[in-house]
Amino acid sequence: MPDKSPHQQQQKKAGKTIKQKRADKKAKAPHEGAADPVAHLKKR
């Protein structure tokens, strides 16, 4: 029967989380203002 007592787990720490990477990418990208706010809308 396996031992079910809690053990300390040695987890590898990632360099950056996905959220941090996204935030960095967003900050670096040249942010243009909404030149045409309706350009992304599809015509019906």
WOWO-V76596 format. One record per residue. N is the residue number from 1. RES is the residue in one letter. BURIAL is I if it has 9 or more other C-alpha atoms within 8 Angstrom, else O. D_FIRST is the distance of its C-alpha to the first C-alpha in Angstrom with 2 decimals. Layout:
N|RES|BURIAL|D_FIRST + N|RES|BURIAL|D_FIRST
This chain:
1|M|O|0.00 + 2|P|O|3.81 + 3|D|O|6.62 + 4|K|O|8.81 + 5|S|O|11.84 + 6|P|O|14.89 + 7|H|O|16.15 + 8|Q|O|19.67 + 9|Q|O|20.15 + 10|Q|O|23.09 + 11|Q|O|24.79 + 12|K|O|27.96 + 13|K|O|30.93 + 14|A|O|33.19 + 15|G|O|36.88 + 16|K|O|38.03 + 17|T|O|36.57 + 18|I|O|37.97 + 19|K|O|39.97 + 20|Q|O|41.54 + 21|K|I|42.45 + 22|R|O|44.06 + 23|A|O|46.00 + 24|D|O|47.29 + 25|K|O|48.31 + 26|K|O|50.09 + 27|A|O|51.90 + 28|K|O|53.11 + 29|A|O|54.31 + 30|P|O|57.99 + 31|H|O|58.03 + 32|E|O|61.00 + 33|G|O|62.17 + 34|A|O|62.23 + 35|A|O|65.21 + 36|D|O|65.01 + 37|P|O|62.60 + 38|V|O|62.99 + 39|A|O|62.62 + 40|H|O|58.98 + 41|L|O|59.81 + 42|K|O|60.25 + 43|K|O|63.50 + 44|R|O|63.42
